[in-house]
Amino acid sequence: MGRRSQEEDIAAHFRQWGNVLDIYFPGKKGLKRVNYCFVTFDNWRAAQLACALSERAIRGRVCSHAARLAPR
C-alpha cells in the first residue's frame, strides 16, 4: 500500500473520535518506513477515546498497541 493511501486510511479510522491534525511515521526519507505511526488529535479527549475505543485493525492490518503520549 502506498504511503499516501495508508495515511488516508489511518486518518479516516481515527477521525471517528476527533479532528486528526497529523500522522507521523518516524524514520529517514528514502528508507523503508517503520510499521508504526503517531496520530495527533486537536484535543486530549479525542486521543483518550481513540485509545479506549479503537478497533485493533485498520483495513485488515493489526494495530497491536495504542497509547496516549504527551504533546511533543
mmCIF file of the N, C-alpha and C atoms, coordinates in Angstrom:
data_MODEL
# 
_entry.id   MODEL 
# 
loop_
_atom_site.group_PDB 
_atom_site.id 
_atom_site.type_symbol 
_atom_site.label_atom_id 
_atom_site.label_alt_id 
_atom_site.label_comp_id 
_atom_site.label_asym_id 
_atom_site.label_entity_id 
_atom_site.label_seq_id 
_atom_site.pdbx_PDB_ins_code 
_atom_site.Cartn_x 
_atom_site.Cartn_y 
_atom_site.Cartn_z 
_atom_site.occupancy 
_atom_site.B_iso_or_equiv 
_atom_site.pdbx_formal_charge 
_atom_site.auth_seq_id 
_atom_site.auth_comp_id 
_atom_site.auth_asym_id 
_atom_site.auth_atom_id 
_atom_site.pdbx_PDB_model_num 
ATOM 1   N N  . MET A 1 1  ? 0.842   -1.172 0.000  1.00 0.00 ? 1  MET A N  1 
ATOM 2   C CA . MET A 1 1  ? 0.000   0.000  0.000  1.00 0.00 ? 1  MET A CA 1 
ATOM 3   C C  . MET A 1 1  ? 0.883   1.230  0.000  1.00 0.00 ? 1  MET A C  1 
ATOM 4   N N  . GLY A 1 2  ? 0.565   2.200  -0.803 1.00 0.00 ? 2  GLY A N  1 
ATOM 5   C CA . GLY A 1 2  ? 1.360   3.413  -0.867 1.00 0.00 ? 2  GLY A CA 1 
ATOM 6   C C  . GLY A 1 2  ? 1.233   4.255  0.385  1.00 0.00 ? 2  GLY A C  1 
ATOM 7   N N  . ARG A 1 3  ? 2.233   5.073  0.598  1.00 0.00 ? 3  ARG A N  1 
ATOM 8   C CA . ARG A 1 3  ? 2.276   5.913  1.807  1.00 0.00 ? 3  ARG A CA 1 
ATOM 9   C C  . ARG A 1 3  ? 1.041   6.794  1.926  1.00 0.00 ? 3  ARG A C  1 
ATOM 10  N N  . ARG A 1 4  ? 0.654   7.431  0.842  1.00 0.00 ? 4  ARG A N  1 
ATOM 11  C CA . ARG A 1 4  ? -0.480  8.365  0.875  1.00 0.00 ? 4  ARG A CA 1 
ATOM 12  C C  . ARG A 1 4  ? -1.778  7.656  1.231  1.00 0.00 ? 4  ARG A C  1 
ATOM 13  N N  . SER A 1 5  ? -2.046  6.516  0.585  1.00 0.00 ? 5  SER A N  1 
ATOM 14  C CA . SER A 1 5  ? -3.285  5.799  0.872  1.00 0.00 ? 5  SER A CA 1 
ATOM 15  C C  . SER A 1 5  ? -3.276  5.261  2.299  1.00 0.00 ? 5  SER A C  1 
ATOM 16  N N  . GLN A 1 6  ? -2.115  4.858  2.786  1.00 0.00 ? 6  GLN A N  1 
ATOM 17  C CA . GLN A 1 6  ? -2.011  4.372  4.158  1.00 0.00 ? 6  GLN A CA 1 
ATOM 18  C C  . GLN A 1 6  ? -2.322  5.496  5.141  1.00 0.00 ? 6  GLN A C  1 
ATOM 19  N N  . GLU A 1 7  ? -1.807  6.675  4.922  1.00 0.00 ? 7  GLU A N  1 
ATOM 20  C CA . GLU A 1 7  ? -2.091  7.815  5.790  1.00 0.00 ? 7  GLU A CA 1 
ATOM 21  C C  . GLU A 1 7  ? -3.571  8.171  5.748  1.00 0.00 ? 7  GLU A C  1 
ATOM 22  N N  . GLU A 1 8  ? -4.171  8.126  4.569  1.00 0.00 ? 8  GLU A N  1 
ATOM 23  C CA . GLU A 1 8  ? -5.598  8.435  4.433  1.00 0.00 ? 8  GLU A CA 1 
ATOM 24  C C  . GLU A 1 8  ? -6.456  7.417  5.172  1.00 0.00 ? 8  GLU A C  1 
ATOM 25  N N  . ASP A 1 9  ? -6.085  6.137  5.099  1.00 0.00 ? 9  ASP A N  1 
ATOM 26  C CA . ASP A 1 9  ? -6.819  5.091  5.825  1.00 0.00 ? 9  ASP A CA 1 
ATOM 27  C C  . ASP A 1 9  ? -6.720  5.307  7.334  1.00 0.00 ? 9  ASP A C  1 
ATOM 28  N N  . ILE A 1 10 ? -5.540  5.643  7.812  1.00 0.00 ? 10 ILE A N  1 
ATOM 29  C CA . ILE A 1 10 ? -5.339  5.868  9.238  1.00 0.00 ? 10 ILE A CA 1 
ATOM 30  C C  . ILE A 1 10 ? -6.126  7.094  9.688  1.00 0.00 ? 10 ILE A C  1 
ATOM 31  N N  . ALA A 1 11 ? -6.064  8.175  8.921  1.00 0.00 ? 11 ALA A N  1 
ATOM 32  C CA . ALA A 1 11 ? -6.807  9.385  9.270  1.00 0.00 ? 11 ALA A CA 1 
ATOM 33  C C  . ALA A 1 11 ? -8.311  9.108  9.296  1.00 0.00 ? 11 ALA A C  1 
ATOM 34  N N  . ALA A 1 12 ? -8.812  8.407  8.309  1.00 0.00 ? 12 ALA A N  1 
ATOM 35  C CA . ALA A 1 12 ? -10.245 8.090  8.262  1.00 0.00 ? 12 ALA A CA 1 
ATOM 36  C C  . ALA A 1 12 ? -10.658 7.256  9.470  1.00 0.00 ? 12 ALA A C  1 
ATOM 37  N N  . HIS A 1 13 ? -9.830  6.302  9.851  1.00 0.00 ? 13 HIS A N  1 
ATOM 38  C CA . HIS A 1 13 ? -10.127 5.457  11.008 1.00 0.00 ? 13 HIS A CA 1 
ATOM 39  C C  . HIS A 1 13 ? -10.215 6.286  12.287 1.00 0.00 ? 13 HIS A C  1 
ATOM 40  N N  . PHE A 1 14 ? -9.246  7.157  12.526 1.00 0.00 ? 14 PHE A N  1 
ATOM 41  C CA . PHE A 1 14 ? -9.176  7.889  13.777 1.00 0.00 ? 14 PHE A CA 1 
ATOM 42  C C  . PHE A 1 14 ? -10.056 9.127  13.832 1.00 0.00 ? 14 PHE A C  1 
ATOM 43  N N  . ARG A 1 15 ? -10.545 9.604  12.683 1.00 0.00 ? 15 ARG A N  1 
ATOM 44  C CA . ARG A 1 15 ? -11.465 10.750 12.685 1.00 0.00 ? 15 ARG A CA 1 
ATOM 45  C C  . ARG A 1 15 ? -12.789 10.425 13.370 1.00 0.00 ? 15 ARG A C  1 
ATOM 46  N N  . GLN A 1 16 ? -13.055 9.152  13.607 1.00 0.00 ? 16 GLN A N  1 
ATOM 47  C CA . GLN A 1 16 ? -14.274 8.770  14.329 1.00 0.00 ? 16 GLN A CA 1 
ATOM 48  C C  . GLN A 1 16 ? -14.311 9.394  15.722 1.00 0.00 ? 16 GLN A C  1 
ATOM 49  N N  . TRP A 1 17 ? -13.154 9.685  16.286 1.00 0.00 ? 17 TRP A N  1 
ATOM 50  C CA . TRP A 1 17 ? -13.070 10.179 17.651 1.00 0.00 ? 17 TRP A CA 1 
ATOM 51  C C  . TRP A 1 17 ? -12.658 11.632 17.761 1.00 0.00 ? 17 TRP A C  1 
ATOM 52  N N  . GLY A 1 18 ? -12.294 12.263 16.671 1.00 0.00 ? 18 GLY A N  1 
ATOM 53  C CA . GLY A 1 18 ? -11.927 13.677 16.742 1.00 0.00 ? 18 GLY A CA 1 
ATOM 54  C C  . GLY A 1 18 ? -11.149 14.131 15.528 1.00 0.00 ? 18 GLY A C  1 
ATOM 55  N N  . ASN A 1 19 ? -10.769 15.383 15.553 1.00 0.00 ? 19 ASN A N  1 
ATOM 56  C CA . ASN A 1 19 ? -10.041 16.000 14.452 1.00 0.00 ? 19 ASN A CA 1 
ATOM 57  C C  . ASN A 1 19 ? -8.574  15.572 14.476 1.00 0.00 ? 19 ASN A C  1 
ATOM 58  N N  . VAL A 1 20 ? -8.133  14.910 13.409 1.00 0.00 ? 20 VAL A N  1 
ATOM 59  C CA . VAL A 1 20 ? -6.744  14.455 13.290 1.00 0.00 ? 20 VAL A CA 1 
ATOM 60  C C  . VAL A 1 20 ? -5.916  15.584 12.682 1.00 0.00 ? 20 VAL A C  1 
ATOM 61  N N  . LEU A 1 21 ? -4.909  16.025 13.432 1.00 0.00 ? 21 LEU A N  1 
ATOM 62  C CA . LEU A 1 21 ? -4.045  17.105 12.958 1.00 0.00 ? 21 LEU A CA 1 
ATOM 63  C C  . LEU A 1 21 ? -2.859  16.601 12.155 1.00 0.00 ? 21 LEU A C  1 
ATOM 64  N N  . ASP A 1 22 ? -2.324  15.438 12.557 1.00 0.00 ? 22 ASP A N  1 
ATOM 65  C CA . ASP A 1 22 ? -1.098  14.961 11.928 1.00 0.00 ? 22 ASP A CA 1 
ATOM 66  C C  . ASP A 1 22 ? -0.961  13.457 12.100 1.00 0.00 ? 22 ASP A C  1 
ATOM 67  N N  . ILE A 1 23 ? -0.339  12.824 11.121 1.00 0.00 ? 23 ILE A N  1 
ATOM 68  C CA . ILE A 1 23 ? 0.052   11.420 11.210 1.00 0.00 ? 23 ILE A CA 1 
ATOM 69  C C  . ILE A 1 23 ? 1.527   11.380 10.861 1.00 0.00 ? 23 ILE A C  1 
ATOM 70  N N  . TYR A 1 24 ? 2.322   10.865 11.789 1.00 0.00 ? 24 TYR A N  1 
ATOM 71  C CA . TYR A 1 24 ? 3.778   10.891 11.631 1.00 0.00 ? 24 TYR A CA 1 
ATOM 72  C C  . TYR A 1 24 ? 4.338   9.471  11.678 1.00 0.00 ? 24 TYR A C  1 
ATOM 73  N N  . PHE A 1 25 ? 5.043   9.087  10.624 1.00 0.00 ? 25 PHE A N  1 
ATOM 74  C CA . PHE A 1 25 ? 5.772   7.828  10.568 1.00 0.00 ? 25 PHE A CA 1 
ATOM 75  C C  . PHE A 1 25 ? 7.251   8.153  10.771 1.00 0.00 ? 25 PHE A C  1 
ATOM 76  N N  . PRO A 1 26 ? 7.832   7.780  11.919 1.00 0.00 ? 26 PRO A N  1 
ATOM 77  C CA . PRO A 1 26 ? 9.244   8.096  12.139 1.00 0.00 ? 26 PRO A CA 1 
ATOM 78  C C  . PRO A 1 26 ? 10.161  7.351  11.166 1.00 0.00 ? 26 PRO A C  1 
ATOM 79  N N  . GLY A 1 27 ? 11.300  7.904  10.922 1.00 0.00 ? 27 GLY A N  1 
ATOM 80  C CA . GLY A 1 27 ? 12.273  7.266  10.039 1.00 0.00 ? 27 GLY A CA 1 
ATOM 81  C C  . GLY A 1 27 ? 12.891  8.268  9.093  1.00 0.00 ? 27 GLY A C  1 
ATOM 82  N N  . LYS A 1 28 ? 13.890  7.825  8.391  1.00 0.00 ? 28 LYS A N  1 
ATOM 83  C CA . LYS A 1 28 ? 14.591  8.690  7.453  1.00 0.00 ? 28 LYS A CA 1 
ATOM 84  C C  . LYS A 1 28 ? 13.986  8.572  6.067  1.00 0.00 ? 28 LYS A C  1 
ATOM 85  N N  . LYS A 1 29 ? 13.960  9.686  5.359  1.00 0.00 ? 29 LYS A N  1 
ATOM 86  C CA . LYS A 1 29 ? 13.430  9.690  3.995  1.00 0.00 ? 29 LYS A CA 1 
ATOM 87  C C  . LYS A 1 29 ? 14.234  8.752  3.108  1.00 0.00 ? 29 LYS A C  1 
ATOM 88  N N  . GLY A 1 30 ? 13.537  8.056  2.239  1.00 0.00 ? 30 GLY A N  1 
ATOM 89  C CA . GLY A 1 30 ? 14.198  7.170  1.296  1.00 0.00 ? 30 GLY A CA 1 
ATOM 90  C C  . GLY A 1 30 ? 14.432  5.764  1.814  1.00 0.00 ? 30 GLY A C  1 
ATOM 91  N N  . LEU A 1 31 ? 14.297  5.573  3.109  1.00 0.00 ? 31 LEU A N  1 
ATOM 92  C CA . LEU A 1 31 ? 14.466  4.247  3.682  1.00 0.00 ? 31 LEU A CA 1 
ATOM 93  C C  . LEU A 1 31 ? 13.109  3.608  3.901  1.00 0.00 ? 31 LEU A C  1 
ATOM 94  N N  . LYS A 1 32 ? 13.119  2.304  4.095  1.00 0.00 ? 32 LYS A N  1 
ATOM 95  C CA . LYS A 1 32 ? 11.864  1.611  4.361  1.00 0.00 ? 32 LYS A CA 1 
ATOM 96  C C  . LYS A 1 32 ? 11.222  2.206  5.610  1.00 0.00 ? 32 LYS A C  1 
ATOM 97  N N  . ARG A 1 33 ? 9.930   2.498  5.530  1.00 0.00 ? 33 ARG A N  1 
ATOM 98  C CA . ARG A 1 33 ? 9.272   3.119  6.669  1.00 0.00 ? 33 ARG A CA 1 
ATOM 99  C C  . ARG A 1 33 ? 8.972   2.106  7.755  1.00 0.00 ? 33 ARG A C  1 
ATOM 100 N N  . VAL A 1 34 ? 8.834   2.608  8.947  1.00 0.00 ? 34 VAL A N  1 
ATOM 101 C CA . VAL A 1 34 ? 8.545   1.761  10.107 1.00 0.00 ? 34 VAL A CA 1 
ATOM 102 C C  . VAL A 1 34 ? 7.082   1.339  10.081 1.00 0.00 ? 34 VAL A C  1 
ATOM 103 N N  . ASN A 1 35 ? 6.745   0.333  10.848 1.00 0.00 ? 35 ASN A N  1 
ATOM 104 C CA . ASN A 1 35 ? 5.380   -0.182 10.868 1.00 0.00 ? 35 ASN A CA 1 
ATOM 105 C C  . ASN A 1 35 ? 4.565   0.381  12.017 1.00 0.00 ? 35 ASN A C  1 
ATOM 106 N N  . TYR A 1 36 ? 4.836   1.605  12.387 1.00 0.00 ? 36 TYR A N  1 
ATOM 107 C CA . TYR A 1 36 ? 4.016   2.277  13.394 1.00 0.00 ? 36 TYR A CA 1 
ATOM 108 C C  . TYR A 1 36 ? 3.985   3.759  13.075 1.00 0.00 ? 36 TYR A C  1 
ATOM 109 N N  . CYS A 1 37 ? 3.042   4.443  13.699 1.00 0.00 ? 37 CYS A N  1 
ATOM 110 C CA . CYS A 1 37 ? 2.938   5.875  13.479 1.00 0.00 ? 37 CYS A CA 1 
ATOM 111 C C  . CYS A 1 37 ? 2.378   6.547  14.725 1.00 0.00 ? 37 CYS A C  1 
ATOM 112 N N  . PHE A 1 38 ? 2.441   7.866  14.725 1.00 0.00 ? 38 PHE A N  1 
ATOM 113 C CA . PHE A 1 38 ? 1.877   8.682  15.789 1.00 0.00 ? 38 PHE A CA 1 
ATOM 114 C C  . PHE A 1 38 ? 0.756   9.509  15.181 1.00 0.00 ? 38 PHE A C  1 
ATOM 115 N N  . VAL A 1 39 ? -0.397  9.491  15.832 1.00 0.00 ? 39 VAL A N  1 
ATOM 116 C CA . VAL A 1 39 ? -1.551  10.261 15.375 1.00 0.00 ? 39 VAL A CA 1 
ATOM 117 C C  . VAL A 1 39 ? -1.761  11.396 16.368 1.00 0.00 ? 39 VAL A C  1 
ATOM 118 N N  . THR A 1 40 ? -1.824  12.623 15.863 1.00 0.00 ? 40 THR A N  1 
ATOM 119 C CA . THR A 1 40 ? -2.031  13.789 16.714 1.00 0.00 ? 40 THR A CA 1 
ATOM 120 C C  . THR A 1 40 ? -3.443  14.317 16.526 1.00 0.00 ? 40 THR A C  1 
ATOM 121 N N  . PHE A 1 41 ? -4.161  14.438 17.642 1.00 0.00 ? 41 PHE A N  1 
ATOM 122 C CA . PHE A 1 41 ? -5.511  14.998 17.643 1.00 0.00 ? 41 PHE A CA 1 
ATOM 123 C C  . PHE A 1 41 ? -5.463  16.446 18.104 1.00 0.00 ? 41 PHE A C  1 
ATOM 124 N N  . ASP A 1 42 ? -6.548  17.176 17.868 1.00 0.00 ? 42 ASP A N  1 
ATOM 125 C CA . ASP A 1 42 ? -6.581  18.573 18.304 1.00 0.00 ? 42 ASP A CA 1 
ATOM 126 C C  . ASP A 1 42 ? -6.966  18.731 19.767 1.00 0.00 ? 42 ASP A C  1 
ATOM 127 N N  . ASN A 1 43 ? -7.355  17.617 20.449 1.00 0.00 ? 43 ASN A N  1 
ATOM 128 C CA . ASN A 1 43 ? -7.643  17.714 21.874 1.00 0.00 ? 43 ASN A CA 1 
ATOM 129 C C  . ASN A 1 43 ? -7.385  16.376 22.570 1.00 0.00 ? 43 ASN A C  1 
ATOM 130 N N  . TRP A 1 44 ? -7.144  16.458 23.853 1.00 0.00 ? 44 TRP A N  1 
ATOM 131 C CA . TRP A 1 44 ? -6.779  15.303 24.663 1.00 0.00 ? 44 TRP A CA 1 
ATOM 132 C C  . TRP A 1 44 ? -7.903  14.275 24.732 1.00 0.00 ? 44 TRP A C  1 
ATOM 133 N N  . ARG A 1 45 ? -9.151  14.725 24.814 1.00 0.00 ? 45 ARG A N  1 
ATOM 134 C CA . ARG A 1 45 ? -10.296 13.816 24.937 1.00 0.00 ? 45 ARG A CA 1 
ATOM 135 C C  . ARG A 1 45 ? -10.407 12.915 23.711 1.00 0.00 ? 45 ARG A C  1 
ATOM 136 N N  . ALA A 1 46 ? -10.179 13.432 22.533 1.00 0.00 ? 46 ALA A N  1 
ATOM 137 C CA . ALA A 1 46 ? -10.230 12.615 21.315 1.00 0.00 ? 46 ALA A CA 1 
ATOM 138 C C  . ALA A 1 46 ? -9.185  11.511 21.364 1.00 0.00 ? 46 ALA A C  1 
ATOM 139 N N  . ALA A 1 47 ? -7.994  11.839 21.846 1.00 0.00 ? 47 ALA A N  1 
ATOM 140 C CA . ALA A 1 47 ? -6.937  10.830 21.968 1.00 0.00 ? 47 ALA A CA 1 
ATOM 141 C C  . ALA A 1 47 ? -7.331  9.748  22.965 1.00 0.00 ? 47 ALA A C  1 
ATOM 142 N N  . GLN A 1 48 ? -7.935  10.152 24.088 1.00 0.00 ? 48 GLN A N  1 
ATOM 143 C CA . GLN A 1 48 ? -8.388  9.184  25.078 1.00 0.00 ? 48 GLN A CA 1 
ATOM 144 C C  . GLN A 1 48 ? -9.430  8.243  24.486 1.00 0.00 ? 48 GLN A C  1 
ATOM 145 N N  . LEU A 1 49 ? -10.402 8.790  23.788 1.00 0.00 ? 49 LEU A N  1 
ATOM 146 C CA . LEU A 1 49 ? -11.455 7.970  23.184 1.00 0.00 ? 49 LEU A CA 1 
ATOM 147 C C  . LEU A 1 49 ? -10.885 7.020  22.134 1.00 0.00 ? 49 LEU A C  1 
ATOM 148 N N  . ALA A 1 50 ? -9.996  7.513  21.314 1.00 0.00 ? 50 ALA A N  1 
ATOM 149 C CA . ALA A 1 50 ? -9.409  6.665  20.272 1.00 0.00 ? 50 ALA A CA 1 
ATOM 150 C C  . ALA A 1 50 ? -8.656  5.490  20.881 1.00 0.00 ? 50 ALA A C  1 
ATOM 151 N N  . CYS A 1 51 ? -7.901  5.735  21.906 1.00 0.00 ? 51 CYS A N  1 
ATOM 152 C CA . CYS A 1 51 ? -7.146  4.651  22.553 1.00 0.00 ? 51 CYS A CA 1 
ATOM 153 C C  . CYS A 1 51 ? -8.075  3.646  23.221 1.00 0.00 ? 51 CYS A C  1 
ATOM 154 N N  . ALA A 1 52 ? -9.149  4.131  23.797 1.00 0.00 ? 52 ALA A N  1 
ATOM 155 C CA . ALA A 1 52 ? -10.063 3.248  24.515 1.00 0.00 ? 52 ALA A CA 1 
ATOM 156 C C  . ALA A 1 52 ? -11.003 2.479  23.592 1.00 0.00 ? 52 ALA A C  1 
ATOM 157 N N  . LEU A 1 53 ? -11.426 3.096  22.502 1.00 0.00 ? 53 LEU A N  1 
ATOM 158 C CA . LEU A 1 53 ? -12.499 2.520  21.692 1.00 0.00 ? 53 LEU A CA 1 
ATOM 159 C C  . LEU A 1 53 ? -12.077 1.994  20.327 1.00 0.00 ? 53 LEU A C  1 
ATOM 160 N N  . SER A 1 54 ? -10.890 2.321  19.891 1.00 0.00 ? 54 SER A N  1 
ATOM 161 C CA . SER A 1 54 ? -10.448 1.935  18.550 1.00 0.00 ? 54 SER A CA 1 
ATOM 162 C C  . SER A 1 54 ? -10.323 0.427  18.403 1.00 0.00 ? 54 SER A C  1 
ATOM 163 N N  . GLU A 1 55 ? -10.827 -0.073 17.284 1.00 0.00 ? 55 GLU A N  1 
ATOM 164 C CA . GLU A 1 55 ? -10.600 -1.478 16.947 1.00 0.00 ? 55 GLU A CA 1 
ATOM 165 C C  . GLU A 1 55 ? -9.110  -1.668 16.731 1.00 0.00 ? 55 GLU A C  1 
ATOM 166 N N  . ARG A 1 56 ? -8.656  -2.854 16.831 1.00 0.00 ? 56 ARG A N  1 
ATOM 167 C CA . ARG A 1 56 ? -7.224  -3.117 16.697 1.00 0.00 ? 56 ARG A CA 1 
ATOM 168 C C  . ARG A 1 56 ? -6.824  -3.518 15.281 1.00 0.00 ? 56 ARG A C  1 
ATOM 169 N N  . ALA A 1 57 ? -7.587  -3.077 14.293 1.00 0.00 ? 57 ALA A N  1 
ATOM 170 C CA . ALA A 1 57 ? -7.216  -3.335 12.897 1.00 0.00 ? 57 ALA A CA 1 
ATOM 171 C C  . ALA A 1 57 ? -7.702  -2.176 12.028 1.00 0.00 ? 57 ALA A C  1 
ATOM 172 N N  . ILE A 1 58 ? -6.886  -1.798 11.078 1.00 0.00 ? 58 ILE A N  1 
ATOM 173 C CA . ILE A 1 58 ? -7.235  -0.778 10.093 1.00 0.00 ? 58 ILE A CA 1 
ATOM 174 C C  . ILE A 1 58 ? -7.032  -1.407 8.727  1.00 0.00 ? 58 ILE A C  1 
ATOM 175 N N  . ARG A 1 59 ? -8.134  -1.586 8.009  1.00 0.00 ? 59 ARG A N  1 
ATOM 176 C CA . ARG A 1 59 ? -8.109  -2.239 6.691  1.00 0.00 ? 59 ARG A CA 1 
ATOM 177 C C  . ARG A 1 59 ? -7.346  -3.562 6.725  1.00 0.00 ? 59 ARG A C  1 
ATOM 178 N N  . GLY A 1 60 ? -7.613  -4.352 7.746  1.00 0.00 ? 60 GLY A N  1 
ATOM 179 C CA . GLY A 1 60 ? -7.008  -5.672 7.854  1.00 0.00 ? 60 GLY A CA 1 
ATOM 180 C C  . GLY A 1 60 ? -5.627  -5.718 8.470  1.00 0.00 ? 60 GLY A C  1 
ATOM 181 N N  . ARG A 1 61 ? -5.018  -4.568 8.696  1.00 0.00 ? 61 ARG A N  1 
ATOM 182 C CA . ARG A 1 61 ? -3.690  -4.530 9.328  1.00 0.00 ? 61 ARG A CA 1 
ATOM 183 C C  . ARG A 1 61 ? -3.870  -4.354 10.828 1.00 0.00 ? 61 ARG A C  1 
ATOM 184 N N  . VAL A 1 62 ? -3.295  -5.247 11.598 1.00 0.00 ? 62 VAL A N  1 
ATOM 185 C CA . VAL A 1 62 ? -3.471  -5.259 13.043 1.00 0.00 ? 62 VAL A CA 1 
ATOM 186 C C  . VAL A 1 62 ? -2.676  -4.136 13.698 1.00 0.00 ? 62 VAL A C  1 
ATOM 187 N N  . CYS A 1 63 ? -3.327  -3.419 14.606 1.00 0.00 ? 63 CYS A N  1 
ATOM 188 C CA . CYS A 1 63 ? -2.686  -2.393 15.438 1.00 0.00 ? 63 CYS A CA 1 
ATOM 189 C C  . CYS A 1 63 ? -2.505  -3.015 16.811 1.00 0.00 ? 63 CYS A C  1 
ATOM 190 N N  . SER A 1 64 ? -1.295  -3.348 17.158 1.00 0.00 ? 64 SER A N  1 
ATOM 191 C CA . SER A 1 64 ? -1.070  -4.076 18.389 1.00 0.00 ? 64 SER A CA 1 
ATOM 192 C C  . SER A 1 64 ? -1.076  -3.203 19.643 1.00 0.00 ? 64 SER A C  1 
ATOM 193 N N  . HIS A 1 65 ? -0.921  -1.896 19.481 1.00 0.00 ? 65 HIS A N  1 
ATOM 194 C CA . HIS A 1 65 ? -0.820  -1.050 20.665 1.00 0.00 ? 65 HIS A CA 1 
ATOM 195 C C  . HIS A 1 65 ? -1.311  0.351  20.355 1.00 0.00 ? 65 HIS A C  1 
ATOM 196 N N  . ALA A 1 66 ? -2.056  0.905  21.286 1.00 0.00 ? 66 ALA A N  1 
ATOM 197 C CA . ALA A 1 66 ? -2.478  2.310  21.205 1.00 0.00 ? 66 ALA A CA 1 
ATOM 198 C C  . ALA A 1 66 ? -2.250  2.929  22.567 1.00 0.00 ? 66 ALA A C  1 
ATOM 199 N N  . ALA A 1 67 ? -1.577  4.066  22.603 1.00 0.00 ? 67 ALA A N  1 
ATOM 200 C CA . ALA A 1 67 ? -1.274  4.717  23.879 1.00 0.00 ? 67 ALA A CA 1 
ATOM 201 C C  . ALA A 1 67 ? -1.332  6.228  23.707 1.00 0.00 ? 67 ALA A C  1 
ATOM 202 N N  . ARG A 1 68 ? -1.682  6.903  24.776 1.00 0.00 ? 68 ARG A N  1 
ATOM 203 C CA . ARG A 1 68 ? -1.680  8.361  24.775 1.00 0.00 ? 68 ARG A CA 1 
ATOM 204 C C  . ARG A 1 68 ? -0.295  8.837  25.201 1.00 0.00 ? 68 ARG A C  1 
ATOM 205 N N  . LEU A 1 69 ? 0.212   9.813  24.484 1.00 0.00 ? 69 LEU A N  1 
ATOM 206 C CA . LEU A 1 69 ? 1.504   10.412 24.821 1.00 0.00 ? 69 LEU A CA 1 
ATOM 207 C C  . LEU A 1 69 ? 1.311   11.894 25.032 1.00 0.00 ? 69 LEU A C  1 
ATOM 208 N N  . ALA A 1 70 ? 2.183   12.509 25.782 1.00 0.00 ? 70 ALA A N  1 
ATOM 209 C CA . ALA A 1 70 ? 2.148   13.958 25.954 1.00 0.00 ? 70 ALA A CA 1 
ATOM 210 C C  . ALA A 1 70 ? 2.505   14.626 24.642 1.00 0.00 ? 70 ALA A C  1 
ATOM 211 N N  . PRO A 1 71 ? 1.989   15.821 24.399 1.00 0.00 ? 71 PRO A N  1 
ATOM 212 C CA . PRO A 1 71 ? 2.344   16.526 23.165 1.00 0.00 ? 71 PRO A CA 1 
ATOM 213 C C  . PRO A 1 71 ? 3.849   16.720 23.046 1.00 0.00 ? 71 PRO A C  1 
ATOM 214 N N  . ARG A 1 72 ? 4.346   16.664 21.809 1.00 0.00 ? 72 ARG A N  1 
ATOM 215 C CA . ARG A 1 72 ? 5.787   16.852 21.624 1.00 0.00 ? 72 ARG A CA 1 
ATOM 216 C C  . ARG A 1 72 ? 6.138   18.288 21.406 1.00 0.00 ? 72 ARG A C  1 
# 
